[in-house]
Structure formats: C-alpha cells, structure tokens
C-alpha cells in the first residue's frame, strides 16, 4: 500500500509539473495577445463547466496520466486510472488557476477563485475560437 502511495505521489508531481510548465508557456504567449476574449452563450454542464473543455480536456488528462503512470506503475487498472486522472485534472486545474489568478465559475462557487468578470488573460471561461 505504501509503495502504491509513493508511486501515486511521484506520478502526481510529474503530472502537475508538466501542466505547470505548459501553463507558464501559455501565460507567456497570452501576455503578448492584446485581443480580448469575448463572452459567448456556449453551453455549460450544470451551468458551470464549459462543454468544450469537458469534451476535450479529460482525454488529454487521461492520456498524460497513463503515460506518466506507466513510468512508475506496473499493473494499471483502467477504472482506477480514469478516476485518478479526473481527480488530478481538477486538483491541478484549481492549483494552476489559483497560481495564475485565472477566474472560473467552479472555483468561485468553491470559494477560492474570483468570478469571471470580463477582465484578465481569460476573462470568460466560455469563448469563441
């Protein structure tokens, strides 16, 4: 059990660092972008989570979690892998949103992020491409 927790911790740290580096790169690129992101009437799951992100981001998270997990684990059960990746996706997302002061509806409802108000690098969490 302790070995499993150590491997899970190593996987979590590696996963977090990859997405943190990606976020630093993305923030650097976005600071040079001067066109504001406009609000749309995009569909949201439960009125909170943007549908586009919920369709696109979980498979990327699962793939990254699988790749990193294979480095540290030998026996990988797909159901556990899926649950772990979803949990880490949300934890990593909240931490990175907090670090970079990104506003989100879900973070606001949970009480640790600001509500999207039309300002900042990503002023609205549902946007046009």
C-alpha positions as CSV (number, residue, x, y, z in Angstrom):
1,X,0.0,0.0,0.0
2,X,2.8,2.4,0.9
3,X,4.6,1.6,-2.4
4,X,1.4,2.4,-4.3
5,X,1.0,5.7,-2.5
6,X,4.7,6.6,-3.3
7,X,4.2,5.8,-6.9
8,X,0.9,7.8,-6.9
9,X,2.7,10.8,-5.4
10,X,5.5,10.6,-7.9
11,X,3.0,10.4,-10.8
12,X,1.0,13.3,-9.4
13,X,4.1,15.5,-9.0
14,X,5.3,14.7,-12.5
15,X,1.8,15.3,-13.9
16,X,1.5,18.6,-12.1
17,X,4.9,19.8,-13.2
18,X,4.2,19.1,-16.9
19,X,1.0,21.1,-16.8
20,X,2.6,23.8,-14.7
21,X,5.3,24.2,-17.4
22,X,2.6,24.2,-20.1
23,X,0.7,26.9,-18.2
24,X,3.8,29.1,-17.8
25,X,4.4,28.8,-21.6
26,X,0.8,29.5,-22.3
27,X,0.8,32.5,-20.0
28,X,3.9,33.9,-21.6
29,X,2.3,33.6,-25.0
30,X,-1.1,35.1,-23.9
31,X,0.6,38.2,-22.4
32,X,1.5,39.2,-25.8
33,X,-2.1,38.8,-27.0
34,X,-4.0,42.0,-26.8
35,X,-7.3,41.0,-28.4
36,X,-9.8,40.5,-25.5
37,X,-11.7,37.2,-25.3
38,X,-15.4,37.8,-25.7
39,X,-18.3,36.2,-23.9
40,X,-20.4,33.7,-25.8
41,X,-23.5,31.8,-24.9
42,X,-21.7,28.5,-25.1
43,X,-23.4,25.5,-23.4
44,X,-22.3,24.7,-19.9
45,X,-22.7,21.4,-18.0
46,X,-24.8,22.2,-14.9
47,X,-24.4,25.9,-15.9
48,X,-20.8,25.8,-14.6
49,X,-18.4,23.7,-16.7
50,X,-18.0,24.7,-20.3
51,X,-18.9,21.8,-22.6
52,X,-16.0,22.2,-25.0
53,X,-13.5,21.9,-22.2
54,X,-15.3,18.9,-20.7
55,X,-15.2,17.1,-24.0
56,X,-11.5,18.0,-24.9
57,X,-9.5,18.2,-21.7
58,X,-10.4,14.8,-19.9
59,X,-9.0,12.6,-22.7
60,X,-5.7,14.7,-22.7
61,X,-5.6,14.3,-19.0
62,X,-6.2,10.6,-19.1
63,X,-3.5,10.1,-21.8
64,X,-0.9,12.1,-19.8
65,X,-1.8,10.3,-16.6
66,X,-1.5,6.9,-18.4
67,X,1.9,7.8,-19.9
68,X,3.3,9.0,-16.6
69,X,1.7,6.1,-14.7
70,X,3.4,3.5,-16.9
71,X,6.7,5.0,-15.9
72,X,6.0,4.4,-12.2
73,X,3.4,1.6,-12.1
74,X,3.3,-1.9,-13.4
75,X,-0.3,-3.0,-13.0
76,X,-2.7,-0.4,-14.2
77,X,-6.5,-0.9,-13.9
78,X,-8.3,1.3,-16.4
79,X,-11.1,2.3,-14.0
80,X,-8.7,3.4,-11.3
81,X,-6.5,5.1,-13.9
82,X,-9.6,7.0,-15.1
83,X,-10.7,8.1,-11.6
84,X,-7.2,9.1,-10.7
85,X,-6.8,11.2,-13.9
86,X,-10.1,13.0,-13.3
87,X,-9.3,13.8,-9.7
88,X,-5.8,15.0,-10.6
89,X,-7.1,17.0,-13.6
90,X,-9.4,19.0,-11.2
91,X,-6.8,19.4,-8.4
92,X,-4.1,20.5,-10.9
93,X,-6.5,22.8,-12.7
94,X,-7.6,24.5,-9.4
95,X,-3.9,25.0,-8.3
96,X,-2.8,26.3,-11.6
97,X,-5.9,28.6,-11.9
98,X,-5.0,29.9,-8.4
99,X,-1.3,30.4,-9.2
100,X,-2.0,32.4,-12.4
101,X,-5.1,34.2,-10.9
102,X,-7.4,32.8,-13.6
103,X,-11.1,33.4,-12.8
104,X,-13.6,30.5,-13.1
105,X,-17.2,29.8,-12.3
106,X,-16.4,26.5,-10.5
107,X,-13.5,28.0,-8.5
108,X,-15.8,30.9,-7.5
109,X,-18.5,28.5,-6.3
110,X,-16.0,26.6,-4.3
111,X,-14.8,29.8,-2.8
112,X,-11.1,30.2,-3.7
113,X,-11.2,31.9,-7.2
114,X,-12.7,35.1,-8.5
115,X,-15.8,35.0,-10.6
116,X,-15.2,35.7,-14.3
117,X,-16.0,39.4,-14.9
118,X,-14.6,40.3,-18.3
119,X,-11.0,41.1,-17.2
120,X,-7.7,39.3,-17.2
121,X,-6.0,36.9,-19.6
122,X,-9.1,34.7,-19.9
123,X,-11.9,36.9,-18.9
124,X,-14.7,34.4,-19.7
125,X,-14.4,30.6,-19.4
126,X,-16.6,30.1,-22.5
127,X,-15.2,31.7,-25.6
128,X,-15.0,31.7,-29.4
129,X,-12.1,30.5,-31.4
